[in-house]
Amino acid sequence: MSESMTAPTDPQQTADAPTRVISARPVVLSAPGRGDDLQVRVSAPATGTGLPVIVFSHGFGWSMDGYAPLADYWAAHGFVVIQPTHLDSRTLGIPAEDPRTPRIWRIRIEDLTRVLDGLDVAEASVPGLAGRLDRDRIAVAGHSWGAQSASALLGARVLDSDGTPGEDMSDPRVTAGVLLALTGLGDDLVPFAAENFPFMKPSFETMTAPAFIIAGDHDQSHLSTRGPDWFTDPYAHSPGDKVLLTLFGAEHSLGGIPGYEVAETTDASPARVALIQQLTTAYLRSTLYGEDAAWHAATTALGEDPHPLGTLKSK
């Protein structure tokens, strides 16, 4: 267990008043049939009650120890953040020929559901956390492949080979989402992706839960023949109650959300990361609790900035 120290306060206060964070890892959730039990990291404010939950799904190759710029910030501002390590993590070293490989995209989604089923274990892993979770206010979040995994719990589906939406893997316990650099429709995949990644043919028509979608206008994927606008498809092709933040100059790491000074960040921008931290926190509090003051202040500030880092729109 570790602690990151910031000024102690009540996490129910405004988003600019951080509190001390306590983090426990690894917390092991039994996962029969998965081949490996599910390891997660749980980060929580040291004080406060009625704490909402964010289940965060990492991008390809990462683990429960990544995405500190988001996980630490959210936890310091009143959320319990639970980060599973999916089977594609480099920390597990599962070879490509592993028989589970074709199913990892489904197992990822099942991992997120398993976290929700195991909230009692997660809660018990952090001393003093028992009884402090608000289980009626749960969000999912994810980056890249993690955003695809998280979107399934919000209602997105993968198209079958005949083009019809596949299994509904949504979860009614989840009432909001933050989807960072979520890939778009499968109509314009390069041949390699079309042949090897059948899960990259999503339908967003049934993604009815509220979601904050964040895309970079310089995010050029090698998996699609489209430009950066591909990452705005989840907003354009899903029903209402959605917000889209398009970040100027941002590539796939959106300024560095996977971690501080990691090699995969090609567009390092502390200011961009700070904007994502502030807006996502305010959005989740607004969506989960109806606390609109911080969201209004943050969106107004972005709109009035003479040199904005991005643009917002909603429906």
Backbone bond lengths (Angstrom), bond angles and torsions (degrees), N, CA, C in turn:
res aa  C-N    CA-C-N  psi(-1)  N-CA   C-N-CA  omega(-1)  CA-C   N-CA-C  phi
1 M - - - 1.459 - - 1.514 109.39 -
2 S 1.323 115.07 144.94 1.465 118.91 -179.72 1.507 109.42 -134.88
3 E 1.319 116.18 160.31 1.453 121.69 176.54 1.520 108.95 -128.94
4 S 1.336 116.09 135.28 1.464 120.26 171.24 1.513 106.82 -110.59
5 M 1.318 116.03 128.35 1.465 120.69 -169.66 1.519 111.76 -96.74
6 T 1.315 115.01 126.91 1.451 122.15 168.13 1.509 106.46 -136.82
7 A 1.298 117.05 177.65 1.456 120.02 -176.64 1.524 111.11 -60.43
8 P 1.358 119.76 121.14 1.451 120.86 -178.45 1.517 111.52 -68.77
9 T 1.301 115.07 137.10 1.458 121.61 176.77 1.509 107.62 -163.62
10 D 1.313 117.80 -176.97 1.455 122.44 179.09 1.518 108.71 -85.65
11 P 1.353 118.91 123.38 1.450 120.06 -176.56 1.511 113.76 -68.21
12 Q 1.317 118.96 -7.11 1.453 120.45 175.96 1.525 111.42 -81.44
13 Q 1.321 117.72 -3.83 1.446 120.80 177.39 1.527 109.58 -75.50
14 T 1.305 116.59 -175.59 1.453 121.04 -174.56 1.514 111.89 -65.91
15 A 1.355 115.13 163.88 1.453 121.48 -172.02 1.516 113.58 -66.61
16 D 1.338 119.09 -10.17 1.462 119.44 -179.96 1.530 110.87 -100.06
17 A 1.333 117.23 17.91 1.455 120.97 179.85 1.522 109.37 -122.98
18 P 1.343 118.48 84.03 1.465 120.80 -175.97 1.519 112.48 -72.42
19 T 1.329 115.54 159.96 1.447 122.04 177.13 1.526 109.40 -127.03
20 R 1.320 116.34 173.62 1.456 120.91 178.29 1.524 109.89 -68.92
21 V 1.332 116.41 143.07 1.452 122.51 -177.76 1.524 109.91 -116.12
22 I 1.326 115.67 136.63 1.461 122.21 173.39 1.516 107.83 -114.17
23 S 1.348 116.79 132.23 1.456 121.24 -176.35 1.518 110.52 -127.36
24 A 1.328 116.66 134.30 1.464 122.10 178.99 1.521 109.46 -121.43
25 R 1.361 115.68 133.27 1.462 121.81 177.61 1.526 109.83 -160.85
26 P 1.316 120.13 146.94 1.455 124.46 -8.11 1.528 110.90 -84.61
27 V 1.292 115.69 140.74 1.458 122.36 169.14 1.525 105.93 -100.35
28 V 1.315 117.10 126.25 1.462 120.92 -172.56 1.522 110.07 -104.38
29 L 1.333 115.04 125.20 1.456 122.11 175.99 1.525 108.57 -108.06
30 S 1.312 116.09 127.61 1.461 120.83 179.61 1.524 110.15 -59.83
31 A 1.343 116.10 134.38 1.464 120.91 -176.61 1.523 109.78 -140.12
32 P 1.330 117.77 72.33 1.471 120.67 178.78 1.526 111.58 -58.01
33 G 1.327 115.15 134.83 1.451 119.98 179.11 1.511 114.63 87.04
34 R 1.322 117.92 -8.29 1.461 120.99 -179.09 1.521 111.84 -84.97
35 G 1.335 116.03 -24.14 1.456 120.69 -177.41 1.507 112.33 97.41
36 D 1.298 118.10 -32.81 1.459 125.11 174.91 1.522 107.04 -139.05
37 D 1.328 116.63 137.58 1.458 118.47 173.06 1.525 109.33 -62.37
38 L 1.313 115.99 156.74 1.460 121.53 -176.08 1.522 109.71 -88.06
39 Q 1.324 116.07 122.15 1.460 121.55 176.18 1.531 109.65 -99.06
40 V 1.319 115.43 135.72 1.461 120.06 -179.41 1.520 109.39 -134.66
41 R 1.307 114.10 161.00 1.458 123.09 171.42 1.524 107.52 -112.26
42 V 1.324 116.68 136.11 1.459 122.01 178.96 1.523 108.14 -119.34
43 S 1.323 116.79 122.89 1.458 122.10 178.03 1.518 108.20 -121.75
44 A 1.322 116.60 133.75 1.462 120.19 -174.44 1.515 110.98 -146.08
45 P 1.330 117.20 152.23 1.466 120.06 172.90 1.524 109.84 -64.77
46 A 1.305 116.25 145.15 1.466 120.20 -179.95 1.519 112.06 -70.77
47 T 1.317 117.71 -21.47 1.462 121.51 -178.43 1.512 109.60 -131.69
48 G 1.319 115.48 170.24 1.446 121.01 176.44 1.518 112.78 99.73
49 T 1.305 116.37 155.38 1.458 122.74 177.89 1.523 108.95 -128.71
50 G 1.324 115.80 171.86 1.457 120.08 -178.35 1.512 112.14 60.34
51 L 1.335 117.29 43.63 1.459 122.21 -173.14 1.533 111.08 -83.13
52 P 1.321 118.78 122.44 1.459 121.09 175.52 1.526 110.78 -69.97
53 V 1.322 115.85 161.79 1.463 122.21 -173.46 1.523 110.04 -116.78
54 I 1.339 116.15 137.46 1.461 122.39 170.06 1.525 107.89 -119.74
55 V 1.332 117.35 122.33 1.459 121.93 172.33 1.521 107.00 -99.23
56 F 1.343 115.91 119.63 1.470 120.28 -172.21 1.530 110.66 -111.38
57 S 1.330 115.35 129.28 1.461 122.76 179.54 1.527 109.79 -104.98
58 H 1.329 116.33 121.70 1.464 121.15 -175.96 1.529 111.76 -76.71
59 G 1.316 115.30 163.17 1.449 122.08 174.60 1.521 111.55 -75.64
60 F 1.333 116.64 174.58 1.459 122.50 -176.56 1.523 111.25 -53.25
61 G 1.323 115.89 129.71 1.451 122.48 173.26 1.510 115.78 85.76
62 W 1.327 117.85 -14.17 1.450 119.98 -176.65 1.521 111.76 -81.43
63 S 1.311 118.47 -163.54 1.456 121.79 -175.68 1.527 108.82 -157.28
64 M 1.319 114.99 -175.47 1.463 121.20 177.72 1.525 112.21 -63.13
65 D 1.340 117.68 -15.62 1.459 120.79 -177.09 1.528 113.12 -93.00
66 G 1.332 117.91 0.59 1.448 120.66 178.60 1.524 112.67 -90.98
67 Y 1.312 114.39 178.19 1.466 123.08 173.14 1.530 113.16 61.48
68 A 1.326 115.78 35.78 1.460 119.95 177.56 1.531 113.24 -57.29
69 P 1.348 119.35 -36.73 1.468 117.38 -179.69 1.530 113.37 -58.08
70 L 1.322 117.62 -30.60 1.457 120.59 177.68 1.523 111.73 -90.63
71 A 1.330 116.56 -51.48 1.466 119.73 -174.17 1.518 111.80 -61.09
72 D 1.324 117.26 -44.73 1.462 120.22 -179.07 1.531 111.18 -66.18
73 Y 1.322 115.75 -39.45 1.463 119.26 -179.23 1.521 110.98 -66.15
74 W 1.319 116.32 -48.65 1.461 119.56 -179.74 1.523 111.55 -59.66
75 A 1.326 116.54 -43.56 1.461 119.44 -179.66 1.526 111.52 -65.47
76 A 1.326 116.53 -36.72 1.458 120.11 179.13 1.521 112.92 -71.59
77 H 1.329 115.58 -10.92 1.460 120.06 -179.13 1.531 111.71 -118.43
78 G 1.326 115.36 29.14 1.450 119.06 165.43 1.506 118.12 103.39
79 F 1.329 118.94 7.19 1.457 121.44 -179.74 1.528 110.73 -109.36
80 V 1.321 115.90 147.51 1.460 121.21 167.05 1.526 106.53 -90.95
81 V 1.324 116.97 119.79 1.468 122.14 -174.92 1.526 108.75 -109.62
82 I 1.326 115.69 124.60 1.464 121.33 -179.08 1.521 107.76 -117.98
83 Q 1.339 115.94 123.82 1.459 122.34 -174.31 1.527 110.38 -120.94
84 P 1.319 118.21 104.75 1.464 119.66 175.72 1.525 112.11 -78.01
85 T 1.319 115.82 154.39 1.460 122.62 171.33 1.521 107.68 -99.62
86 H 1.339 116.52 111.52 1.461 120.97 -178.23 1.530 110.54 -79.08
87 L 1.329 116.44 166.68 1.464 121.71 -174.27 1.525 113.18 -66.80
88 D 1.336 118.49 -19.81 1.461 120.14 178.63 1.520 112.66 -81.10
89 S 1.324 118.01 -0.47 1.459 121.24 -177.20 1.521 111.68 -61.20
90 R 1.322 115.92 138.15 1.461 120.50 176.24 1.519 111.36 -62.79
91 T 1.332 116.92 -23.03 1.466 119.25 -179.77 1.519 112.00 -69.55
92 L 1.323 118.25 -18.80 1.462 121.42 -179.75 1.518 112.30 -95.66
93 G 1.322 117.18 -26.55 1.464 120.92 175.16 1.514 114.60 63.69
94 I 1.321 118.01 33.84 1.466 120.56 179.07 1.525 108.92 -72.70
95 P 1.340 118.96 126.20 1.470 120.51 -176.30 1.521 112.00 -72.10
96 A 1.321 115.70 158.31 1.462 121.29 -178.15 1.516 112.09 -60.69
97 E 1.331 117.16 -28.99 1.464 120.23 -177.94 1.525 113.10 -83.54
98 D 1.327 117.68 1.11 1.464 120.79 176.15 1.532 109.14 -57.81
99 P 1.339 117.56 134.84 1.471 119.13 -177.33 1.528 114.24 -61.78
100 R 1.327 117.33 -16.71 1.460 119.87 178.80 1.520 113.04 -81.28
101 T 1.322 116.90 -15.70 1.461 120.59 -172.66 1.533 113.75 -52.89
102 P 1.333 120.29 -46.93 1.465 118.59 -179.54 1.525 113.63 -63.98
103 R 1.326 116.66 -18.86 1.461 120.66 -177.39 1.528 113.18 -102.73
104 I 1.307 118.02 2.20 1.464 119.04 -174.23 1.525 110.96 -59.21
105 W 1.322 117.63 -34.37 1.462 118.65 -179.39 1.533 110.69 -61.38
106 R 1.339 116.79 -36.75 1.464 120.25 177.70 1.523 110.77 -75.81
107 I 1.327 116.52 -40.00 1.457 120.28 179.71 1.521 110.36 -62.66
108 R 1.326 116.94 -35.88 1.470 120.69 175.68 1.527 110.66 -56.25
109 I 1.324 116.40 -48.12 1.464 119.94 -179.84 1.524 110.31 -64.12
110 E 1.328 116.05 -41.06 1.465 120.32 177.17 1.526 111.02 -62.91
111 D 1.333 117.35 -33.33 1.471 120.84 176.24 1.527 110.72 -58.56
112 L 1.329 116.15 -43.25 1.465 119.89 -178.04 1.529 110.31 -66.41
113 T 1.322 116.45 -40.88 1.464 120.04 176.64 1.518 110.66 -65.24
114 R 1.340 116.31 -38.13 1.468 120.21 178.93 1.532 110.93 -63.85
115 V 1.323 117.16 -35.62 1.467 119.92 175.61 1.523 110.21 -60.84
116 L 1.328 116.15 -44.87 1.464 119.49 179.32 1.522 111.03 -62.99
117 D 1.325 115.95 -39.19 1.468 119.67 177.48 1.520 111.84 -67.02
118 G 1.342 116.96 -25.71 1.462 121.43 -175.47 1.515 114.25 -103.79
119 L 1.316 118.03 25.78 1.464 120.15 -178.39 1.525 112.30 -60.41
120 D 1.332 117.91 -31.36 1.466 119.96 177.85 1.522 110.64 -61.32
121 V 1.343 116.21 -43.18 1.469 120.57 179.81 1.526 109.79 -67.23
122 A 1.326 117.34 -44.03 1.460 120.55 179.54 1.524 111.02 -61.55
123 E 1.317 115.85 -42.06 1.460 120.66 -179.50 1.520 111.34 -63.75
124 A 1.328 116.29 -39.49 1.461 120.92 -178.19 1.523 112.45 -73.70
125 S 1.344 117.41 -14.42 1.464 120.09 -175.39 1.517 112.53 -76.52
126 V 1.318 117.65 -21.07 1.462 121.62 -177.59 1.519 108.48 -109.47
127 P 1.326 118.20 114.40 1.467 119.94 -179.59 1.522 111.90 -54.66
128 G 1.310 115.65 130.18 1.449 120.55 178.29 1.513 115.12 86.51
129 L 1.327 117.82 -1.00 1.459 120.06 -177.99 1.528 112.28 -85.99
130 A 1.316 117.42 -21.36 1.470 120.98 -174.84 1.527 111.25 -53.58
131 G 1.330 115.22 132.40 1.451 121.23 176.43 1.514 115.10 80.29
132 R 1.344 117.94 4.05 1.463 120.50 -175.02 1.529 113.48 -105.41
133 L 1.346 118.25 -2.33 1.453 121.30 -179.41 1.526 111.16 -84.87
134 D 1.308 115.12 144.01 1.462 121.49 171.16 1.527 106.72 -100.42
135 R 1.320 116.47 96.21 1.461 120.68 -173.69 1.522 113.07 -78.06
136 D 1.295 117.21 -3.51 1.460 120.59 175.30 1.515 111.92 -91.32
137 R 1.330 116.75 -2.90 1.465 120.99 -179.20 1.521 108.99 -130.41
138 I 1.330 114.69 90.85 1.460 122.52 -175.69 1.521 109.18 -126.01
139 A 1.323 115.69 132.19 1.460 122.36 176.36 1.520 109.65 -120.34
140 V 1.324 116.22 155.14 1.457 121.47 169.24 1.520 108.09 -114.65
141 A 1.313 115.07 151.68 1.459 120.80 177.64 1.518 107.74 -146.75
142 G 1.312 115.96 159.43 1.450 119.36 178.21 1.509 111.38 -172.78
143 H 1.325 114.76 160.75 1.465 121.95 179.32 1.512 109.58 -121.07
144 S 1.339 117.11 131.21 1.447 123.42 174.98 1.534 110.03 60.69
145 W 1.337 119.05 -119.66 1.470 120.19 177.34 1.531 109.85 -59.23
146 G 1.310 116.91 -33.14 1.453 120.41 176.37 1.519 112.61 -64.39
147 A 1.325 117.17 -34.23 1.458 120.06 176.13 1.521 110.48 -67.82
148 Q 1.345 116.41 -37.22 1.463 119.44 175.91 1.522 110.21 -62.67
149 S 1.334 116.75 -42.21 1.465 120.65 178.32 1.515 110.58 -62.88
150 A 1.322 116.77 -46.23 1.459 121.07 -178.49 1.525 111.65 -65.66
151 S 1.333 116.91 -35.87 1.466 119.59 -177.08 1.518 111.92 -62.73
152 A 1.331 117.48 -27.87 1.460 120.32 179.61 1.521 111.24 -64.08
153 L 1.326 117.39 -35.29 1.460 120.31 178.31 1.517 111.46 -72.52
154 L 1.330 117.13 -17.84 1.458 122.00 177.50 1.527 112.18 -91.42
155 G 1.339 116.68 -5.44 1.451 120.46 175.86 1.510 116.40 120.41
156 A 1.339 119.17 -8.61 1.462 120.64 176.89 1.534 109.11 -65.83
157 R 1.316 115.83 149.84 1.468 120.68 179.71 1.527 109.89 -130.75
158 V 1.311 115.66 159.54 1.457 121.48 175.33 1.519 107.75 -97.53
159 L 1.328 116.20 132.65 1.457 120.54 -178.99 1.522 111.25 -71.65
160 D 1.328 116.11 138.22 1.455 121.10 173.21 1.524 109.86 -71.19
161 S 1.331 115.90 174.39 1.462 120.18 -177.51 1.524 112.26 -61.86
162 D 1.339 117.42 -23.55 1.460 120.05 178.63 1.527 113.03 -91.49
163 G 1.338 116.39 4.72 1.457 121.02 176.04 1.511 115.22 88.70
164 T 1.322 117.84 5.36 1.460 119.98 177.63 1.525 109.73 -93.60
165 P 1.334 117.64 147.57 1.470 119.62 179.72 1.521 111.59 -60.13
166 G 1.325 115.55 134.19 1.453 121.58 -179.60 1.511 112.85 -81.75
167 E 1.324 115.20 -153.39 1.462 122.05 -173.33 1.529 112.39 -58.70
168 D 1.322 114.86 138.42 1.462 121.51 173.74 1.522 108.21 -81.63
169 M 1.346 117.12 112.79 1.459 122.35 -179.35 1.529 110.88 -112.61
170 S 1.328 116.38 21.04 1.455 120.29 178.73 1.519 110.29 -68.43
171 D 1.332 115.79 161.01 1.454 121.03 -178.02 1.523 108.87 -133.30
172 P 1.332 117.48 120.19 1.467 119.66 -176.51 1.519 113.80 -66.43
173 R 1.332 117.42 -14.79 1.462 120.25 178.06 1.523 111.95 -71.67
174 V 1.326 116.97 -18.74 1.462 122.91 -178.55 1.525 108.83 -95.26
175 T 1.326 116.35 125.45 1.459 119.85 -174.97 1.524 113.98 -117.90
176 A 1.332 117.92 1.65 1.465 120.40 177.85 1.523 109.01 -164.63
177 G 1.333 115.69 161.54 1.455 118.94 179.77 1.516 112.54 -147.74
178 V 1.336 115.04 156.59 1.463 123.29 171.45 1.522 106.51 -125.08
179 L 1.332 116.46 115.98 1.458 122.29 -173.31 1.524 109.07 -116.74
180 L 1.327 116.11 109.42 1.453 122.86 -173.30 1.524 110.04 -105.07
181 A 1.331 115.93 120.74 1.467 122.15 178.77 1.529 110.99 55.18
182 L 1.321 115.59 48.11 1.471 121.64 177.72 1.522 109.39 -80.19
183 T 1.327 116.15 126.24 1.459 120.70 -179.37 1.522 111.21 -65.13
184 G 1.347 115.30 156.73 1.447 121.23 -173.09 1.512 114.25 -94.67
185 L 1.321 116.07 -154.05 1.457 122.37 -176.21 1.528 110.72 -65.25
186 G 1.335 114.94 159.67 1.457 120.46 -175.51 1.516 115.06 -92.34
187 D 1.320 117.43 11.59 1.465 120.59 -176.66 1.525 113.22 -70.61
188 D 1.318 117.11 -24.39 1.469 120.40 -172.85 1.522 112.52 -123.30
189 L 1.329 116.60 35.96 1.458 119.97 176.60 1.531 110.51 -73.65
190 V 1.319 115.61 148.15 1.461 118.67 171.13 1.523 108.02 -67.62
191 P 1.331 119.09 157.26 1.466 120.66 -175.23 1.527 114.25 -54.27
192 F 1.326 117.92 -39.70 1.459 120.15 -179.38 1.525 110.98 -61.32
193 A 1.327 116.87 -45.17 1.464 120.42 -179.58 1.518 110.74 -67.59
194 A 1.332 117.47 -41.15 1.462 120.23 179.95 1.510 111.62 -61.55
195 E 1.334 117.00 -34.61 1.462 121.03 -177.71 1.518 112.46 -81.48
196 N 1.330 117.62 -35.41 1.465 120.20 -169.89 1.526 114.43 -105.54
197 F 1.321 118.22 -15.90 1.464 120.62 -175.70 1.530 110.64 -124.78
198 P 1.337 117.57 73.30 1.469 119.75 -177.96 1.524 112.89 -62.79
199 F 1.327 117.37 -21.73 1.462 120.26 179.99 1.531 111.93 -73.60
200 M 1.332 117.06 -8.81 1.462 120.45 179.31 1.526 111.80 -89.38
201 K 1.324 115.74 29.91 1.466 121.75 174.70 1.527 107.45 -123.09
202 P 1.339 116.50 72.42 1.462 119.94 -173.37 1.527 113.08 -85.84
203 S 1.313 114.58 160.46 1.456 122.33 165.12 1.516 106.94 -120.43
204 F 1.323 116.74 127.79 1.461 121.80 179.11 1.536 112.20 -101.29
205 E 1.315 116.92 4.20 1.462 120.72 -174.94 1.527 112.10 -63.87
206 T 1.340 116.64 -26.34 1.467 120.47 -179.53 1.528 112.48 -104.11
207 M 1.330 117.01 9.90 1.471 120.13 178.13 1.531 108.15 -82.61
208 T 1.321 114.81 78.59 1.459 121.26 -170.59 1.518 113.82 -87.01
209 A 1.330 118.53 -20.74 1.463 120.20 -177.69 1.524 110.77 -68.05
210 P 1.334 117.96 149.25 1.466 120.38 177.41 1.525 111.83 -59.33
211 A 1.316 116.50 139.85 1.464 120.17 -179.57 1.516 110.79 -150.67
212 F 1.338 113.73 147.05 1.464 123.07 174.90 1.526 105.98 -106.52
213 I 1.329 116.57 114.43 1.459 122.74 -175.52 1.522 108.18 -105.94
214 I 1.328 116.10 129.75 1.466 120.77 -176.10 1.525 108.99 -123.71
215 A 1.333 116.12 126.43 1.459 122.12 -177.41 1.523 109.69 -132.27
216 G 1.317 115.71 152.57 1.461 121.56 175.41 1.513 111.06 -103.95
217 D 1.308 118.00 135.72 1.465 119.59 -176.87 1.530 113.24 -80.73
218 H 1.353 116.61 3.66 1.466 121.66 171.83 1.534 110.97 -120.93
219 D 1.321 116.78 20.29 1.465 121.20 -178.30 1.528 108.35 -88.09
220 Q 1.317 116.12 93.60 1.465 121.89 -178.91 1.525 109.00 -100.34
221 S 1.309 117.36 107.37 1.460 121.41 -177.03 1.523 111.14 -84.05
222 H 1.336 115.75 140.05 1.459 119.81 175.40 1.531 111.49 -80.83
223 L 1.330 117.00 -0.71 1.460 120.80 179.59 1.524 112.46 -94.21
224 S 1.319 117.58 -10.29 1.456 121.61 -176.80 1.522 110.70 -129.73
225 T 1.329 115.46 149.15 1.455 120.62 175.30 1.525 111.12 -84.33
226 R 1.330 117.00 -7.11 1.461 122.19 178.13 1.517 110.18 -81.09
227 G 1.306 115.38 168.37 1.450 121.40 175.31 1.514 111.15 -89.00
228 P 1.332 117.24 -165.32 1.462 121.40 -177.87 1.525 114.30 -59.33
229 D 1.338 117.16 -20.11 1.463 118.78 178.20 1.528 112.06 -63.37
230 W 1.333 117.89 -16.57 1.472 122.15 176.49 1.529 110.61 -53.86
231 F 1.320 116.14 -35.68 1.465 120.39 -175.65 1.536 112.60 -78.36
232 T 1.325 116.87 -2.89 1.460 119.78 174.32 1.526 111.97 -95.84
233 D 1.333 118.37 -4.46 1.465 121.66 178.94 1.526 113.34 -54.65
234 P 1.342 118.84 -42.16 1.476 118.13 -178.73 1.524 112.68 -58.30
235 Y 1.315 116.70 -30.89 1.469 119.99 176.14 1.524 110.40 -77.23
236 A 1.309 117.05 -47.00 1.457 121.34 -174.15 1.520 112.56 -66.67
237 H 1.331 117.73 -31.49 1.467 121.52 -171.45 1.519 113.81 -109.97
238 S 1.316 118.04 15.24 1.463 120.96 176.41 1.520 109.41 -114.23
239 P 1.336 117.25 160.22 1.472 120.07 178.18 1.520 111.12 -66.39
240 G 1.339 115.82 179.67 1.459 121.89 -173.76 1.505 115.29 -63.66
241 D 1.344 115.96 -170.69 1.466 123.36 -173.79 1.516 111.27 62.04
242 K 1.329 115.66 46.05 1.452 121.57 178.03 1.525 108.97 -129.03
243 V 1.323 115.03 148.73 1.463 122.59 174.15 1.525 107.58 -124.72
244 L 1.324 117.13 138.33 1.460 122.23 177.28 1.518 109.34 -120.74
245 L 1.334 115.96 124.35 1.462 122.56 171.06 1.517 107.58 -109.00
246 T 1.320 116.61 117.95 1.460 121.76 174.93 1.516 107.75 -104.35
247 L 1.317 116.30 117.53 1.454 122.42 -175.44 1.526 110.44 -93.13
248 F 1.317 115.88 128.31 1.457 121.32 -178.93 1.528 110.30 -72.47
249 G 1.321 115.76 129.36 1.456 121.00 176.68 1.514 115.20 76.92
250 A 1.321 117.84 1.19 1.463 121.00 -175.27 1.518 111.25 -82.02
251 E 1.329 115.16 136.47 1.455 121.86 172.99 1.527 108.21 -100.98
252 H 1.329 118.18 -159.04 1.468 120.18 -168.70 1.525 113.17 -67.21
253 S 1.306 118.20 -26.69 1.463 120.99 179.24 1.523 112.42 -83.72
254 L 1.319 116.64 -4.28 1.470 122.51 175.45 1.525 112.52 54.11
255 G 1.318 115.66 35.77 1.452 120.60 177.44 1.513 114.84 99.02
256 G 1.341 117.07 -11.20 1.464 118.86 177.75 1.513 115.35 127.40
257 I 1.330 118.53 27.83 1.469 118.73 -178.47 1.528 114.36 -67.99
258 P 1.365 121.34 -24.76 1.464 118.08 178.95 1.523 114.17 -64.90
259 G 1.326 117.41 -25.95 1.460 119.19 -179.59 1.509 110.61 168.40
260 Y 1.316 114.44 168.51 1.458 120.12 -179.15 1.528 110.30 -81.75
261 E 1.324 115.55 121.23 1.467 122.59 175.49 1.528 112.83 59.83
262 V 1.334 118.12 35.58 1.453 120.45 176.54 1.518 109.82 -85.37
263 A 1.338 115.95 153.78 1.457 120.59 -173.67 1.518 112.62 -64.43
264 E 1.328 117.40 -28.47 1.461 120.27 -175.74 1.533 113.46 -76.86
265 T 1.322 117.15 -7.23 1.460 119.97 177.04 1.517 109.10 -83.67
266 T 1.324 115.89 110.22 1.463 121.58 -178.23 1.519 112.33 -99.47
267 D 1.321 116.90 -2.64 1.467 119.96 -174.72 1.529 110.28 -139.30
268 A 1.320 116.71 48.56 1.467 121.05 -172.68 1.519 111.91 -51.95
269 S 1.343 114.89 127.18 1.457 120.89 179.26 1.516 108.80 -155.76
270 P 1.339 118.23 96.01 1.458 120.05 177.15 1.524 113.10 -55.82
271 A 1.315 117.33 -34.44 1.462 120.20 -179.82 1.521 110.97 -66.69
272 R 1.324 116.43 -39.13 1.462 120.26 178.72 1.521 110.72 -66.05
273 V 1.337 116.65 -42.89 1.466 120.70 177.95 1.523 110.25 -62.56
274 A 1.329 116.89 -41.84 1.459 120.86 179.23 1.528 111.14 -61.27
275 L 1.319 117.01 -39.17 1.463 120.38 178.17 1.520 110.41 -63.84
276 I 1.337 117.01 -43.61 1.463 120.53 177.76 1.528 110.70 -61.92
277 Q 1.316 116.99 -43.45 1.467 120.55 177.79 1.528 111.11 -56.14
278 Q 1.321 115.49 -50.96 1.465 120.51 -174.71 1.524 111.87 -67.94
279 L 1.332 117.04 -45.47 1.457 119.75 -176.35 1.523 111.91 -69.44
280 T 1.335 117.70 -41.47 1.465 118.80 -179.33 1.522 111.12 -66.41
281 T 1.324 117.08 -38.95 1.461 120.10 178.29 1.523 110.66 -63.27
282 A 1.320 116.03 -46.88 1.461 119.84 179.71 1.526 111.21 -65.12
283 Y 1.334 116.83 -39.60 1.465 120.45 179.41 1.524 111.08 -61.74
284 L 1.322 117.00 -46.85 1.464 119.81 -177.37 1.522 111.38 -65.68
285 R 1.321 117.00 -39.20 1.470 118.55 177.51 1.529 110.65 -66.21
286 S 1.328 116.50 -37.68 1.452 119.96 178.06 1.523 111.19 -66.71
287 T 1.339 116.49 -43.93 1.463 120.40 -175.86 1.523 112.02 -74.53
288 L 1.324 117.21 -40.53 1.458 120.45 -176.05 1.523 112.90 -80.95
289 Y 1.327 116.84 -32.03 1.464 120.67 -172.75 1.524 114.42 -122.49
290 G 1.331 117.06 -9.32 1.451 118.69 -175.06 1.517 113.32 74.44
291 E 1.349 117.32 18.60 1.469 121.74 178.05 1.525 108.16 -85.03
292 D 1.317 116.62 89.89 1.462 120.86 -170.07 1.522 114.49 -89.68
293 A 1.329 118.89 -9.50 1.459 120.00 -173.73 1.528 111.40 -62.06
294 A 1.330 117.16 -48.39 1.463 120.26 -178.52 1.524 110.90 -66.84
295 W 1.345 117.39 -38.66 1.463 120.92 178.81 1.531 110.49 -64.80
296 H 1.320 116.11 -44.08 1.467 119.85 178.47 1.524 110.82 -62.28
297 A 1.330 116.48 -43.27 1.463 119.91 -179.30 1.523 110.99 -64.12
298 A 1.345 116.53 -42.86 1.456 120.39 -177.39 1.528 111.62 -67.92
299 T 1.317 117.22 -42.61 1.459 119.90 -179.22 1.532 111.58 -71.54
300 T 1.323 116.07 -34.50 1.463 119.32 176.46 1.524 111.02 -65.18
301 A 1.339 115.66 -42.85 1.464 120.01 179.33 1.526 110.99 -61.72
302 L 1.332 117.38 -40.66 1.457 120.06 178.55 1.525 110.42 -65.30
303 G 1.331 116.44 -42.52 1.452 119.94 -179.04 1.513 113.89 -66.64
304 E 1.337 116.78 -29.17 1.460 120.99 -177.73 1.528 113.04 -94.72
305 D 1.323 117.54 -4.73 1.463 121.21 -178.94 1.531 109.47 -68.18
306 P 1.333 118.46 124.77 1.461 119.85 179.82 1.526 112.79 -67.32
307 H 1.337 116.82 -19.99 1.466 121.47 177.78 1.536 108.43 -130.84
308 P 1.325 117.25 68.52 1.468 120.38 -173.93 1.522 112.47 -67.71
309 L 1.317 115.05 151.53 1.467 121.46 177.98 1.517 112.24 -87.11
310 G 1.327 117.16 -8.44 1.446 120.42 -179.56 1.514 110.14 -176.08
311 T 1.322 114.70 -174.80 1.451 120.95 179.80 1.512 110.54 -133.00
312 L 1.326 116.55 144.83 1.458 122.90 -179.40 1.515 110.50 -111.54
313 K 1.327 115.26 145.61 1.461 120.43 164.91 1.512 108.10 -147.90
314 S 1.324 115.64 158.40 1.463 119.54 -176.07 1.515 110.27 -144.67
315 K 1.306 114.21 163.59 1.463 119.85 177.27 1.525 109.03 -148.38
